[in-house]
C-alpha cells in the first residue's frame, strides 16, 4: 500500500510540475507577443491568448490581468464610443473575476483605475465627475496595498495632469506623483518574470513635461 501511495504521489507531483511548466511557457509566449506587437490586431490576438490561459487556469490571476490590460489599452485607441464601451465591459468583467482570485493585489487596483480613466474618454463631460473619483479611489487602494508599486502613482499623476486645476488637477498636483513614480520605477524589482512591469517609459515622458513646465515658470 505504501508503494502504491508513493507512486500516486509521484504521478501527482509530476503532473503538477508539467502543468505549471505549460502555464509558465504559455504566459511567457503571451508576454513576448505583448512586448513585440506590430498593430492593434496583434493586441487583440494577445488578449485572446491570455483569455484562453485564464480559462484553463482558473486559479491564476495573471492571465486575466493581462487580457484586461490588453482590452483597456485597445479601448484608449478605439475612437467609436460603442466599441470602446464593449472593450471596457470585457476589461471590467475580467477585473471582477481576478479580484475574486486575488482581492488584495495592488496591480489589479491600479489596472482598475486605468479602466475608469478610459471610461472618462467615452463621454468626458458626463463621465469625468464620476469616473475620475473612482479612478483615484482605485489608485489609492493600490498604493495602500503596496506603496512601492510605481504604477498607481504614474496613473494617478497622469489622471491629474489632464484634469483641470479647478477640479483639483493640473501640473502642480500631478508632477510630484509622477516624480514619485519615476523614483519607484527605478527601484522596482519584479517578484518573478511574469509580473507586470509596464509604465516606466510613458511616465518618463510625463516627467519631461513636468520639467518643461518648471522651465517655463522660471
C-alpha positions as CSV (number, residue, x, y, z in Angstrom):
1,X,0.0,0.0,0.0
2,X,2.8,2.4,0.9
3,X,4.4,1.7,-2.5
4,X,1.1,2.5,-4.4
5,X,0.6,5.6,-2.3
6,X,4.2,6.8,-3.0
7,X,3.7,6.1,-6.8
8,X,0.4,8.0,-6.8
9,X,2.1,10.9,-5.1
10,X,5.0,10.9,-7.6
11,X,2.5,10.9,-10.5
12,X,0.5,13.7,-9.0
13,X,3.6,15.9,-8.4
14,X,4.9,15.1,-11.9
15,X,1.6,16.1,-13.5
16,X,1.5,19.3,-11.4
17,X,5.0,20.2,-12.5
18,X,4.2,19.6,-16.2
19,X,1.0,21.7,-15.8
20,X,3.0,24.5,-14.2
21,X,5.7,24.4,-16.8
22,X,3.0,24.5,-19.5
23,X,1.3,27.5,-17.8
24,X,4.6,29.5,-17.5
25,X,5.5,28.7,-21.1
26,X,2.2,29.9,-22.4
27,X,2.4,33.1,-20.2
28,X,5.9,33.9,-21.5
29,X,4.8,33.4,-25.1
30,X,2.0,35.9,-24.4
31,X,4.2,38.4,-22.8
32,X,6.7,38.2,-25.6
33,X,3.9,38.9,-28.1
34,X,2.7,41.7,-25.9
35,X,6.1,43.4,-25.8
36,X,6.6,43.0,-29.6
37,X,3.2,43.7,-31.1
38,X,3.1,45.5,-34.5
39,X,-0.5,46.6,-34.7
40,X,-3.8,46.6,-32.8
41,X,-4.9,43.3,-34.4
42,X,-1.8,41.7,-32.7
43,X,-3.0,43.2,-29.4
44,X,-6.4,41.6,-29.8
45,X,-4.7,38.3,-30.5
46,X,-2.6,38.6,-27.3
47,X,-5.8,39.3,-25.4
48,X,-7.4,36.1,-26.8
49,X,-4.2,34.2,-25.9
50,X,-4.4,35.3,-22.3
51,X,-8.1,34.7,-22.0
52,X,-7.5,31.1,-23.2
53,X,-4.9,30.6,-20.4
54,X,-7.3,32.2,-17.9
55,X,-10.0,29.7,-18.9
56,X,-7.6,26.8,-18.5
57,X,-6.0,28.0,-15.2
58,X,-9.0,29.1,-13.1
59,X,-6.9,29.8,-10.0
60,X,-4.3,32.1,-11.7
61,X,-5.0,35.8,-11.7
62,X,-2.2,37.0,-14.1
63,X,-3.7,35.7,-17.4
64,X,-7.0,37.6,-16.8
65,X,-5.0,40.6,-15.7
66,X,-3.0,40.7,-19.0
67,X,-6.2,40.1,-21.0
68,X,-7.8,43.0,-19.2
69,X,-4.7,45.2,-19.7
70,X,-4.9,44.5,-23.5
71,X,-8.6,45.5,-23.6
72,X,-8.1,48.7,-21.7
73,X,-5.2,49.7,-24.0
74,X,-7.3,48.9,-27.0
75,X,-10.1,51.0,-25.6
76,X,-7.8,54.0,-25.4
77,X,-7.0,53.5,-29.1
78,X,-10.7,53.0,-30.2
79,X,-12.5,56.1,-31.4
80,X,-16.0,54.8,-31.7
81,X,-17.8,55.1,-28.3
82,X,-19.9,51.9,-28.7
83,X,-16.8,49.8,-29.5
84,X,-14.9,51.5,-26.7
85,X,-17.6,50.6,-24.2
86,X,-17.6,46.9,-25.4
87,X,-13.9,46.7,-24.8
88,X,-14.2,48.3,-21.4
89,X,-17.0,45.9,-20.5
90,X,-14.7,43.0,-21.3
91,X,-12.0,44.5,-19.2
92,X,-14.3,45.2,-16.3
93,X,-15.6,41.7,-16.3
94,X,-12.1,40.2,-16.2
95,X,-11.1,42.5,-13.4
96,X,-14.1,41.4,-11.4
97,X,-13.0,37.8,-11.9
98,X,-9.4,38.2,-10.9
99,X,-10.3,40.2,-7.8
100,X,-12.2,37.1,-6.6
101,X,-8.9,35.2,-7.0
102,X,-6.6,37.9,-5.6
103,X,-8.6,40.5,-3.7
104,X,-5.6,42.2,-2.1
105,X,-3.4,42.6,-5.2
106,X,-2.1,46.2,-5.8
107,X,-1.6,45.7,-9.5
108,X,-5.3,44.8,-10.1
109,X,-6.5,48.0,-8.5
110,X,-4.0,50.1,-10.5
111,X,-5.4,48.5,-13.7
112,X,-9.0,49.1,-12.4
113,X,-8.1,52.8,-12.1
114,X,-6.8,52.8,-15.6
115,X,-10.1,51.2,-16.7
116,X,-12.0,54.1,-15.1
117,X,-9.7,56.6,-16.9
118,X,-10.8,55.2,-20.2
119,X,-14.4,55.3,-19.3
120,X,-14.0,59.1,-18.9
121,X,-13.0,59.3,-22.6
122,X,-16.3,57.7,-23.7
123,X,-18.1,60.8,-22.7
124,X,-15.8,63.3,-20.9
125,X,-18.4,65.8,-19.9
126,X,-20.8,63.3,-18.2
127,X,-18.3,60.6,-17.1
128,X,-15.4,62.7,-15.8
129,X,-17.1,63.7,-12.5
130,X,-17.9,60.1,-11.6
131,X,-15.0,58.1,-13.1
132,X,-12.2,60.5,-12.0
133,X,-13.3,59.9,-8.4
134,X,-13.5,56.1,-9.0
135,X,-10.1,56.1,-10.7
136,X,-8.4,57.9,-7.8
137,X,-10.1,55.6,-5.3
138,X,-8.7,52.6,-7.1
139,X,-5.2,54.2,-7.3
140,X,-5.3,55.0,-3.6
141,X,-6.3,51.4,-2.8
142,X,-3.4,50.1,-5.0
143,X,-1.0,52.3,-3.1
144,X,-2.4,51.2,0.3
145,X,-1.8,47.6,-0.7
146,X,1.7,48.2,-2.0
147,X,3.2,51.7,-1.6
148,X,6.3,50.5,-3.6
149,X,4.3,49.9,-6.7
150,X,5.0,52.7,-9.2
151,X,2.0,52.2,-11.5
152,X,-0.7,53.7,-9.3
153,X,1.4,56.9,-8.8
154,X,2.1,57.1,-12.5
155,X,-1.6,56.6,-13.5
156,X,-2.9,58.9,-10.8
157,X,-0.4,61.5,-11.8
158,X,-1.4,61.2,-15.5
159,X,-5.1,61.4,-14.5
160,X,-4.4,64.7,-12.5
161,X,-2.2,66.1,-15.3
162,X,-5.2,66.1,-17.7
163,X,-7.7,67.2,-15.0
164,X,-8.4,71.0,-14.9
165,X,-7.0,72.8,-12.0
166,X,-10.5,73.9,-10.9
167,X,-11.2,70.2,-10.3
168,X,-8.0,69.6,-8.3
169,X,-5.8,68.7,-11.2
170,X,-3.1,70.4,-13.2
171,X,0.7,70.1,-13.3
172,X,1.3,71.4,-9.8
173,X,-0.7,68.5,-8.4
174,X,0.3,65.8,-10.9
175,X,4.1,66.3,-11.1
176,X,5.0,65.2,-7.5
177,X,3.2,61.9,-8.1
178,X,4.9,61.5,-11.5
179,X,8.3,62.2,-9.9
180,X,7.4,59.6,-7.1
181,X,6.5,57.1,-9.8
182,X,9.9,57.7,-11.5
183,X,11.7,57.1,-8.3
184,X,9.8,53.9,-7.7
185,X,10.2,52.6,-11.3
186,X,14.0,53.0,-10.9
187,X,13.9,50.9,-7.7
188,X,11.2,48.4,-8.8
189,X,12.1,44.7,-8.9
190,X,9.5,42.1,-10.0
191,X,8.7,39.2,-7.8
192,X,9.1,37.0,-10.9
193,X,9.3,37.4,-14.6
194,X,5.6,37.0,-15.1
195,X,4.6,40.0,-13.0
196,X,3.7,43.4,-14.6
197,X,6.4,45.9,-15.3
198,X,4.8,48.4,-17.7
199,X,4.5,52.2,-17.5
200,X,8.1,53.4,-17.0
201,X,8.7,54.8,-20.4
202,X,5.5,56.8,-20.6
203,X,5.9,58.1,-17.0
204,X,9.4,59.4,-18.1
205,X,7.6,61.3,-20.9
206,X,5.2,62.8,-18.4
207,X,8.1,63.7,-16.2
208,X,9.7,65.5,-19.1
209,X,6.5,67.6,-19.5
210,X,6.8,68.5,-15.8
211,X,10.4,69.6,-16.4
212,X,9.3,71.8,-19.3
213,X,6.6,73.3,-17.2
214,X,9.0,74.2,-14.5
215,X,11.5,75.7,-17.0
216,X,8.7,77.9,-18.4
217,X,7.8,79.2,-14.9
218,X,11.4,80.0,-14.1
